[in-house]
Amino acid sequence: MSHRTGAVLVTGAAGGIGQLVVAELVDAGLTVLATDRVDRPAPGAAARLVGDLRDPGFVAECFNGPAAIAAGGVDAVVHLAAIPAPGIVPEHETLQGNTTSAYLVFTEAGRHGVRRVVASSSFSAVGLAWADRDLSPHYVPVDERHPSLTVDSYGLSKTFTEEIAAFTTRRFGVSTVCLRFPFAGTGERLRERLDAVRRDPAGNRRDLWAWVDSRDVARAAHAAVTADLTGHHVLNIAAADTTTAVPTRELLHRYHPAAAVRADLTDHQSLIDIRLAETVLGFAPVHGWRPDPGGNP
């Protein structure tokens, strides 16, 4: 990528993933403007802006306020800010909050000629993880073309976020990249998930036992900011394996027997297809939880 001027605006910078993304970008020598509703330190960031991204005035300040001007303007956006799961607020607030903030941030980015918008989407956009009923994918591994099965407002908010990104590309010519993550964690958070899945593999059936290390999320966001691309893209970002010692084909036989199998699945291969991210971004996950290459926990 040719040299760029200006800053990367990271929304949701105070969150667990947001902090890792800020650190990743700063370590790469990029100027970062960090924003969140929570006033929390963002080491290395050129400035912190505290406010609500549902407020058009605050969103405008992020792009044309003193901090943005001092940084030479905003060159790219990594939009992580969102209500991160259903049940935190009423359903309509989840939908309104996530879609309103995405629309305001992406539109303001377009009006200011921002080069790239990277958005945190979710594997929930497919509709399995938070459904109020057992659903199975039509086929596995699940790629980005899989039809939406969404019956929950959080998954719908992520579907709308992807549509808003595509709209932004059509309207303003801004290149947009929506990264679909399953459960993301590292350290203690990941250990807790692995322990829960070990005790009850069935309890993770709607997530397809998928996961990604939060450090790989930060790497993917960095790759999406700097990749040489145009247009609108939706990309799966996940670990190459599952969260369980149970072989993948056995999991399918037990819990999703109707899903068509479109690949010769290895012992613990993920049921999320991550090949497109490598093609578009040159990105592949590097962090795992299994202590040996054979995939034994």
Secondary structure per residue as TSV (DSSP state, phi and psi in degrees):
chain	resnum	aa	ss	phi	psi
A	1	M	-	360.0	137.2
A	2	S	-	-67.9	161.2
A	3	H	-	-63.0	136.0
A	4	R	-	-117.8	149.9
A	5	T	-	-107.9	162.3
A	6	G	S	97.2	178.2
A	7	A	E	-109.9	164.2
A	8	V	E	-100.7	119.7
A	9	L	E	-86.0	118.4
A	10	V	E	-108.4	114.0
A	11	T	E	-91.2	154.1
A	12	G	T	67.2	30.2
A	13	A	T	-70.2	-17.1
A	14	A	T	-85.6	-10.6
A	15	G	S	-74.2	170.7
A	16	G	H	-59.3	-46.3
A	17	I	H	-72.4	-39.3
A	18	G	H	-57.1	-42.5
A	19	Q	H	-63.2	-39.2
A	20	L	H	-68.6	-37.7
A	21	V	H	-65.4	-45.2
A	22	V	H	-57.0	-47.5
A	23	A	H	-62.1	-42.0
A	24	E	H	-60.6	-45.8
A	25	L	H	-70.0	-41.3
A	26	V	H	-63.3	-43.6
A	27	D	H	-62.2	-26.4
A	28	A	T	-83.6	0.7
A	29	G	T	88.6	11.4
A	30	L	-	-88.6	148.2
A	31	T	-	-82.7	130.2
A	32	V	E	-121.0	132.0
A	33	L	E	-105.2	121.9
A	34	A	E	-105.9	131.0
A	35	T	E	-134.6	144.9
A	36	D	E	-165.2	166.0
A	37	R	S	-75.9	-19.5
A	38	V	S	-98.9	130.7
A	39	D	-	-84.8	89.3
A	40	R	-	-127.7	141.2
A	41	P	-	-55.2	144.1
A	42	A	-	-128.3	83.5
A	43	P	T	-52.9	129.8
A	44	G	T	90.1	-16.5
A	45	A	-	-70.1	144.5
A	46	A	S	-67.8	-29.5
A	47	A	E	-161.5	154.5
A	48	R	E	-116.2	133.1
A	49	L	E	-119.0	127.5
A	50	V	E	-112.5	122.2
A	51	G	S	176.5	-177.9
A	52	D	-	-104.7	121.7
A	53	L	T	-75.2	0.0
A	54	R	T	-85.8	-3.0
A	55	D	-	-98.3	111.7
A	56	P	H	-57.2	-34.6
A	57	G	H	-64.7	-42.4
A	58	F	H	-68.3	-40.2
A	59	V	H	-60.3	-42.9
A	60	A	H	-60.5	-40.4
A	61	E	H	-60.9	-35.3
A	62	C	H	-61.3	-28.0
A	63	F	H	-100.8	-28.1
A	64	N	H	-131.5	12.4
A	65	G	S	-79.4	179.2
A	66	P	H	-56.0	-39.8
A	67	A	H	-64.8	-42.9
A	68	A	H	-66.7	-41.4
A	69	I	H	-63.8	-43.6
A	70	A	H	-63.2	-29.0
A	71	A	T	-85.9	1.0
A	72	G	T	86.0	19.0
A	73	G	S	92.7	173.9
A	74	V	E	-101.9	121.6
A	75	D	E	-93.2	-32.8
A	76	A	E	-151.3	160.2
A	77	V	E	-127.9	136.9
A	78	V	E	-117.0	106.6
A	79	H	E	-96.9	102.9
A	80	L	-	-109.0	-17.0
A	81	A	-	-63.1	129.7
A	82	A	S	-174.8	158.0
A	83	I	-	-71.2	116.9
A	84	P	-	-83.2	-2.2
A	85	A	S	-167.0	159.1
A	86	P	T	-70.8	158.4
A	87	G	T	90.5	-10.8
A	88	I	S	-76.0	-42.6
A	89	V	S	-131.7	168.2
A	90	P	-	-55.2	154.2
A	91	E	H	-52.3	-45.7
A	92	H	H	-66.6	-29.9
A	93	E	H	-72.2	-35.3
A	94	T	H	-59.3	-48.9
A	95	L	H	-65.3	-47.7
A	96	Q	H	-63.8	-46.7
A	97	G	H	-63.2	-47.4
A	98	N	H	-69.9	-38.9
A	99	T	H	-77.8	-37.4
A	100	T	H	-64.0	-46.4
A	101	S	H	-63.9	-41.1
A	102	A	H	-62.1	-45.8
A	103	Y	H	-62.3	-45.6
A	104	L	H	-65.7	-44.9
A	105	V	H	-66.5	-46.6
A	106	F	H	-66.2	-40.6
A	107	T	H	-66.5	-42.7
A	108	E	H	-64.4	-37.4
A	109	A	H	-60.3	-45.0
A	110	G	H	-62.1	-42.5
A	111	R	H	-65.7	-25.6
A	112	H	T	-98.4	10.9
A	113	G	T	67.5	29.5
A	114	V	-	-63.1	140.4
A	115	R	S	-73.0	-39.8
A	116	R	E	-145.4	135.6
A	117	V	E	-119.2	122.3
A	118	V	E	-110.2	128.8
A	119	A	E	-122.9	140.1
A	120	S	E	-80.5	107.1
A	121	S	-	-95.9	-150.9
A	122	S	-	-161.8	149.7
A	123	F	G	-61.4	-16.8
A	124	S	G	-62.3	-18.5
A	125	A	G	-62.5	-24.4
A	126	V	G	-70.0	-32.1
A	127	G	S	107.5	5.3
A	128	L	-	-86.9	-46.1
A	129	A	T	-59.2	-44.5
A	130	W	T	-109.8	17.3
A	131	A	-	-64.3	151.0
A	132	D	S	-88.9	16.0
A	133	R	S	-154.6	164.3
A	134	D	-	-77.8	121.2
A	135	L	-	-122.8	152.8
A	136	S	-	-123.8	147.9
A	137	P	-	-65.4	152.8
A	138	H	S	-67.1	-34.3
A	139	Y	E	-154.3	161.5
A	140	V	E	-136.4	153.6
A	141	P	S	-61.4	147.3
A	142	V	B	-79.0	119.0
A	143	D	-	-101.7	-176.8
A	144	E	T	-72.6	-11.3
A	145	R	T	-93.1	-2.2
A	146	H	S	-60.6	134.7
A	147	P	-	-64.4	150.3
A	148	S	-	-72.8	135.6
A	149	L	-	-115.0	16.9
A	150	T	-	-63.7	130.3
A	151	V	-	-130.9	15.2
A	152	D	S	-127.2	153.2
A	153	S	H	-70.6	-30.6
A	154	Y	H	-66.1	-49.5
A	155	G	H	-58.7	-39.6
A	156	L	H	-63.6	-38.0
A	157	S	H	-63.2	-34.0
A	158	K	H	-74.5	-36.3
A	159	T	H	-60.6	-44.6
A	160	F	H	-64.4	-38.1
A	161	T	H	-59.9	-42.0
A	162	E	H	-64.9	-38.3
A	163	E	H	-67.6	-38.0
A	164	I	H	-64.7	-37.8
A	165	A	H	-64.0	-45.3
A	166	A	H	-61.3	-41.0
A	167	F	H	-60.4	-42.0
A	168	T	H	-62.4	-40.6
A	169	T	H	-63.9	-44.1
A	170	R	H	-64.7	-42.5
A	171	R	H	-74.1	-44.0
A	172	F	H	-113.6	-10.7
A	173	G	-	79.0	8.7
A	174	V	-	-73.1	133.7
A	175	S	E	-75.7	135.8
A	176	T	E	-128.4	142.0
A	177	V	E	-132.8	118.6
A	178	C	E	-104.7	121.6
A	179	L	E	-101.4	118.1
A	180	R	E	-92.8	111.4
A	181	F	-	-105.7	142.7
A	182	P	-	-84.1	-156.6
A	183	F	S	-51.5	131.9
A	184	A	E	-120.4	133.3
A	185	G	E	-168.2	163.8
A	186	T	-	-151.7	165.8
A	187	G	H	60.4	-135.6
A	188	E	H	-63.7	-38.2
A	189	R	H	-59.7	-43.5
A	190	L	H	-67.8	-42.1
A	191	R	H	-59.8	-40.2
A	192	E	H	-62.7	-40.3
A	193	R	H	-65.8	-44.8
A	194	L	H	-62.3	-40.2
A	195	D	H	-63.9	-42.2
A	196	A	H	-64.1	-40.9
A	197	V	H	-69.7	-36.8
A	198	R	H	-62.2	-40.7
A	199	R	H	-70.5	-35.0
A	200	D	-	-148.2	81.8
A	201	P	G	-57.5	-32.5
A	202	A	G	-62.9	-30.8
A	203	G	G	-66.8	-14.5
A	204	N	G	-108.3	12.6
A	205	R	G	-63.3	-32.5
A	206	R	G	-75.2	-19.7
A	207	D	G	-89.2	-3.1
A	208	L	T	58.2	26.0
A	209	W	T	57.2	28.7
A	210	A	-	-91.7	154.7
A	211	W	-	-161.7	169.4
A	212	V	E	-152.8	140.6
A	213	D	E	-70.4	135.9
A	214	S	H	-59.2	-29.2
A	215	R	H	-68.1	-31.7
A	216	D	H	-72.9	-31.1
A	217	V	H	-58.9	-46.5
A	218	A	H	-62.9	-40.2
A	219	R	H	-64.1	-39.9
A	220	A	H	-65.6	-41.1
A	221	A	H	-61.9	-42.2
A	222	H	H	-61.5	-46.1
A	223	A	H	-60.9	-39.3
A	224	A	H	-69.7	-32.6
A	225	V	H	-67.9	-38.8
A	226	T	H	-101.3	-10.4
A	227	A	-	-63.5	148.0
A	228	D	-	-87.1	97.3
A	229	L	-	-153.8	165.7
A	230	T	-	-133.0	168.5
A	231	G	S	82.4	-163.7
A	232	H	E	-113.9	136.4
A	233	H	E	-137.9	139.7
A	234	V	E	-118.1	124.7
A	235	L	E	-132.4	133.9
A	236	N	E	-76.5	132.4
A	237	I	-	-125.9	111.6
A	238	A	-	-154.3	163.0
A	239	A	-	-66.7	159.9
A	240	A	S	-79.5	-11.0
A	241	D	B	-126.7	-178.3
A	242	T	-	-96.8	-179.2
A	243	T	S	-94.3	10.8
A	244	T	S	-134.3	156.0
A	245	A	S	-80.6	-11.5
A	246	V	S	-70.0	129.8
A	247	P	-	-58.2	146.6
A	248	T	H	-60.4	-43.1
A	249	R	H	-65.8	-32.0
A	250	E	H	-68.5	-39.3
A	251	L	H	-59.5	-45.5
A	252	L	H	-62.2	-44.1
A	253	H	H	-61.1	-39.3
A	254	R	H	-74.3	-45.4
A	255	Y	H	-115.3	-22.3
A	256	H	-	-138.7	58.2
A	257	P	T	-67.3	-19.9
A	258	A	T	-85.7	-10.7
A	259	A	S	-70.5	130.9
A	260	A	E	-72.2	135.4
A	261	V	E	-98.8	118.3
A	262	R	-	-108.0	12.7
A	263	A	S	-149.0	159.4
A	264	D	-	-84.6	87.9
A	265	L	-	-69.2	132.7
A	266	T	-	-81.1	179.6
A	267	D	T	-48.1	-52.8
A	268	H	T	-126.0	30.1
A	269	Q	B	-64.0	140.5
A	270	S	-	-61.9	149.0
A	271	L	S	-91.7	9.2
A	272	I	B	-107.1	128.9
A	273	D	-	-81.2	118.1
A	274	I	-	-111.7	13.7
A	275	R	H	-68.7	-32.3
A	276	L	H	-65.6	-35.9
A	277	A	H	-62.3	-35.9
A	278	E	H	-69.5	-37.3
A	279	T	H	-67.4	-45.4
A	280	V	H	-82.0	-41.7
A	281	L	H	-107.9	-12.2
A	282	G	-	68.5	27.1
A	283	F	-	-106.4	137.9
A	284	A	-	-143.3	144.8
A	285	P	-	-66.8	147.9
A	286	V	-	-121.9	-14.7
A	287	H	-	-98.8	136.6
A	288	G	-	-137.4	176.1
A	289	W	S	-116.0	-12.3
A	290	R	-	-84.7	133.8
A	291	P	S	-77.7	-6.9
A	292	D	S	-142.0	152.7
A	293	P	T	-59.3	-20.9
A	294	G	T	-73.2	-7.2
A	295	G	-	86.8	13.5
A	296	N	-	-89.8	130.0
A	297	P	-	-72.3	360.0
